[in-house]
Amino acid sequence: MAHHRGGGGDSATSALPARGPWPHPSSTASDCYRVLDRLTATSGGERMVASQPHRVGLIGVGPGGDLHAGALRLIADQSGPDAAPAEVVATASSRGAGSPHWPDARKLSTEEIVVDPDVSVVAICTPSDSHGALTLAALRAGKHVVVEKPMALDAGEAEEIVAEAAARNLVVSPVSQRRFEPVHQKIKSMLDNGDLGRLILAESFLHWWRDDAYYASAPWRVHQELGGGSLMNQGVHNIDLLEWLVGPSRSVQAMYATLGHDMPTEDTTVANVELAGPDGSGALGVIITSTATYPGEPAELILRTSKGTVRIDQEGIADWSIDGVDRPEVAKGPPSGASDPSAIGYTSHAAQWRDVLAAIDGGTAPLLDAESGWRTVQLMTAMYDSAETGHRITLKEHP
């Protein structure tokens, strides 16, 4: 499998990921490199001045894009016709399709959306290998960016995004909507306040199932160099939660294998990780991701502390055994994608969009910013590097 540049020793670079030859390159990846080259040569990169409502250009209207279009429609409907904070004004699709949630949106090409002066926020919902270059292209055109997971496939490119967003004073928010679920918000607060005691061990489990039809429907999913695999495509959300709740990660050692499917990318990864812990005193962690574990179970995060154990799944708190601390009452999470990715609802995506729009309006950082995306990409690429070299990888503290 292809080697992923990342982990501890890499420095920021302006070089793009290799453009091929890849077995199944997506058309959007080719488009985004053309856009990036054009903007690098010609764009002055002036920041778009946001007005109300924010004008969103949606690139990619497949299942991922539908979640964002639906989330923005939900926000608009809840806000009322004259108070909606954002609207989708343009969509781009390789099939020329639009969004049923926004039937009046103009149908443009990827390049047209990136450079369109009427677009202030670009939402990137394309195959994973195009995320990094499209994000850079949008930033260089002066646009804020919401980009589906992962933010990039390469730690160096993720660092470049962090630097570009900071230099242009623009918001980049990689999608990891599970941070906004009430249970994770509550556990984060309790960890930071020391209510749960000192963290000893964090266990992140994703035992999911994806059948052959899922992989056949989008060929990039079977190629690690295009962002396929249980870690980069499915495990990214649990990795982000781990980094946010109990990280940052300091080092990692990993293995991967293809055990349940006939395809070139991994479908199972395991890793042990050294964590900073909420108070910086250090802890250990275990990460498992798989799409070969039939019939699929909700993802889990288990926190073992000096006061006991908390087990969180995608419905909420599955087990609470913390001495002297009452179990908090929190709302249930959205439906799980353990066996059916289409089961995921709009609520958490809407919460992230509200956070992003408020950050743009207020000139502040969103809960998920470019550095958040870099940390997640760095850990995942370090896991691949460790599995391929047999070495423990030390992670960087800052991009």
N, C-alpha and C positions, 0 to 999 in steps of 0.2 A: 504494500500500500504506500501511497505517497507520503513523504515526510512533511510534517507541518513545522514551519519555523515558529518558534515561540519559546516559552520557558524563561530561565533566569538570565542567560548571557546576552540576549539580543538587545541591541540598541535601536532607537527610532531610526526609520529609514524612509526615504521618499520613493523608494522603488515600489512598483506595483507587483502583486503576485503574478506568477507566470501566466501567460495568456493561452497556453496550450502547447502542443496539441493535447486535448482532452478527449476521452472516448465519446462523451455526450455533452458538449458545451451547450449552454442555454443561449437562446437568441438574445435574451436580456443582458447577459454578460457581455456579449459583443457590443451591444448598444451602449452599455455604460462605459466601456473603455473608450469608445468613440467620443462620448459626451465629455469624459474627463480630459482627454487629449485636447479637445476643442477649447474647453474652458481654461485649461492650463495656459494655452497659447493666447487667448483673447480676452478673458474675463478680467475686469477690474475688481471683482469680488466685493462690490459695495453691499452693505447689509440691507435687506429688505426692511422697510419700515412697516410694522404690522398695523393694520386697522381692524375695526370690528365689522363683521365677524372675520376671524382668520380664514384665509382661503387655502384650502388643502388640495394639493394635487396628488392623487392616489396612483402609484405605479404598481400594477399587479392587482387583478380583481378575482383571483382564485379564492380558495377557502380562507387563506390568511387575509387577503384583502377584504373579503366579505366581513370578517370580524371587525375590521377597522371602520369600514363603511357603515356597518350596523351600529357600532358603538357611537360614532359621530351622529348618526340619525337618532339614536336613543337620547343623546345629550340635547340635540336640537328640539326634539319633541317635548322633552321635559322642561326645556327653557322657555318655550313659547316662540311663536313666529317672529317676533320682533326683538328677541333677546338671545338668540342662539349664538354661542361664542365662536362657532366654526361651521363652515359648510364645505362640502366637496364640490369644487368647481370644475375639475378635470380628472379624467381617468386615462390610463394607458394599459393596454393589454396586447399580448402577442397575437391574440385571436380577434382583436377589434371589439371585444365585448365591453359593455358598460356595467354599471352597478345598479341593480334594481332599487337600492336604497336612495340613490341620487340620480333619477332618470334624466334630469336636465343638465347634468355635468357634461362638458365637452369631451369628446373622444380624441385624444391627442397621442402622439408618439412619446416614448420615454424622453427623448431629447427635447421635444417641445415643452413638456411639463417642467423639466429642470430649468429651462431658460425663460419660461413664461413670466412676464412681469406681473400678471394677475395672481400668481401663486406665491404665497408667503411661507407655507409649510409643505414640505414634500414627505409623503408617507411611502416608504419602500417596503413592498410585500412581494418581492420577486424571489427566485431561487437564491440560495444562500451565497453562491459564488459571486454574485453581483453586488452584494450589500456594501462591501467596503468601497469599491470604486464609485458606485452611485452616490453614496453618502458624501464622499469627497467632492464629486461633481456638484451636488446640490449646495454644499457649503461654499464652494468657489463661485457659485452663482448668487450667493447672499441669502440662501434660504435656511430656515430652521428645518430639522430633520427628525422624524420618527421612523426608526428602522427596525424591521422584524429581526428576531434572533437568528443567528448570532450577528453582532454588529459587523464582524469581519471574520475571515477564516485564518488570518495571519496576525500574530501579535504585533509585528512591526507596522502593519497597515492600521491596526487599531490605535497604536500610539500616534500615528500620523493624523488620524481623525481627532484625537484628543487635542493635539497641538493646533490643528486647523480651526476647530470650534472655538478654542480659547483666543486665538489670534483675531478672529472675526467677531467675537462676542455673540456667537450664535448658539442656540440650544440643539444638542443632539441627544435624543432619548432612545436607547435600545429597548425593545419591548420585552418586558418580563413582568407581566401583569399580576403574577401571583404575590408579589410584594404588597399589593394593594388589598389583598384579602384580609378581612378583619382579624382572623386568627394570627396571621403573620405579623400584622401591625401590633397586636397585643403582646405576642411573645417577644418581639423586638424590644418593646418598651420595658418589659419585665427583665429581660437579660441585661439591658443597659443600666437599669436601676439596681442590679444585683439581687433582685427578689428571688431568683431561682438558684442562687448559690454559685459556686465556681464551676465553670464548665470542665468536664473531664473528657467526654467523648461525644462526637457528633457522627451520626450514621445517616447517610443519604441513599435511599433505595428507590430505584425506578424499575419495577418489574412489569413491563408492558408487553403487548403483543401487537404486531403488525403482520398482516398476511401478505402473500405474494402479490395480490392484486394492488395493494397499497404501493408497493415498490414499482410495479409495472406501470402505474398511472403517471409516474414522474421519474424518468430514468436517472436524474441527478441524485435521487435518494440512495442509489446503490454505489455511489462513488465518493469515497472519503475526500478526495481533492476538490469535490464540488460541494462539500458540506453534508454529505450523507453520513449515516451511521447513528447508532443509538446515543452516543455521547453528544455530538455536535448538533443533531437535529432534535432529539427528544430530551436528553439529559440536561440541556442548557438551563432550563428553568430551575431545576433543583440545585445546579451548580451556582446559579445566581443567588438563590436563597441562602445557601451555605456561606458564600462570601459575605453577604449582607448581614446575616444574623450573627455569625461566629468567626468570621474572617478578619483580616485577609489571610489567605493561605501563604505559608512560608516555603514549603517544599512538598513534593509529591513523587510517589513511585507507583507505577501502573502496569497493567497488562490488558490486552484485548484479544478477542477471537471472534470468528464467525461460526456460530454453533447451530443456528436454527434456520438459516436460509442459504440458498445457493447464489451468492453475490460477492463482489470483490471487497466491499467495505465490512467493517466490524458490525456485529449486532449485539455484542456484549463487552462491557468494560468493567474492570475492578481497579480500585486504587486505594492506597492509604496516604493520608495527607497530614502535614503538620500545620496547625492553625494558630493564629495569634490569640483567638478567644475574645469575648466581649470586653474583658478588662485588660487585655494584653499580656496575661500571665501564661498563656500557652495552653494548648489542648491538642488532642489527636482526633482524626476523623477517618471515616470509611465511605467510599463512594462506589455504588454499583449502578450501572445502567444496562438495560437489555430490552430489545424488542422481540426476543425469542422465547419469552416466558409465558406460554399459553395458560389460561385465557386472558391474562393481564390483570393487574391489581392496581389500585390507586397508588400514586407515588407517596413515599413516606419520608419524614425527617424525624429522627429520634435524637433527643438531647439528654444525655446522662450527666447530671451535675452532682455536686456535693450534698444536695438536698433530696435527690431522687431523679425521676425520669419523666419526660414529657414525650409523647408520641403523637405526631401530627400527620394526618393524611389529607387528601384533597377535599374531604368533607368537613374538616375541622380537627378538634382535639380528640384523638382516638383513645388515649390513656393519659391520666394525670395522677402521678404518684410523687408529689412534692411535699415533704414534711413541713407542716405549719403554714402552708400557703393554699388558700382556697382555689379551686378550679375556676378560671374566669368564664363568664358567660359571653360567648361571641357567636355571631351569625354563622351559619353553615357556608362553606365555600361553593363555588359554581360546580357544575357537573364535571366528572373526571373524563380525561381523554385516554384512559388506560387501554381500552380496546377499540374505541371509535373516536378519531380526532374531530369529527363533526359535532360531537356532543358538547364541546366547549362553548359557553355562552358569551354574551356581550358585556356583562356587568363589570368585570375586572378591567377589560380593555377601556371601557368608558371612564373608569376611575383613573387610569393612567393618562388618558387624553385630557381629562380635567386638570390633572397635575401639570402636564406639559403646557397647556394653554395659560394656566395661572403663572407658571414660571416665565413664559415669554412676556406676558403682560407686566409682571412685577420685576423683570430684570434679575431674577434669581435662578438658582440651579434647581432642576427637577429632582425628584427622588431618585430617578434613574438617569444619570448623565453619561457623557462619553467615557469618563474614567470607570464608571461601573461596568460598561460594556467591555472596556479593555481588560479589567480584572478577570472577568468571566472567560474571555477569549484566551488570555494568558494561561489560566489554569487548564483549560481544555487542551490547548495545543501542547502544553507541558506534559499532560497525561499521555498524549500520542507520542511525544518525543521520548518519554521514559519507557513506554512499552516497546518502542522500536530500537532503543539503545540499551535497555536493561539497566539504566542508571537512574538514580534519584535526581530530580531536577530542582534546583533552588530558584525560587521566584523573585522577581524584582518588587521592591516596595512601592515604587512610583514609576509612571510611564516616562 
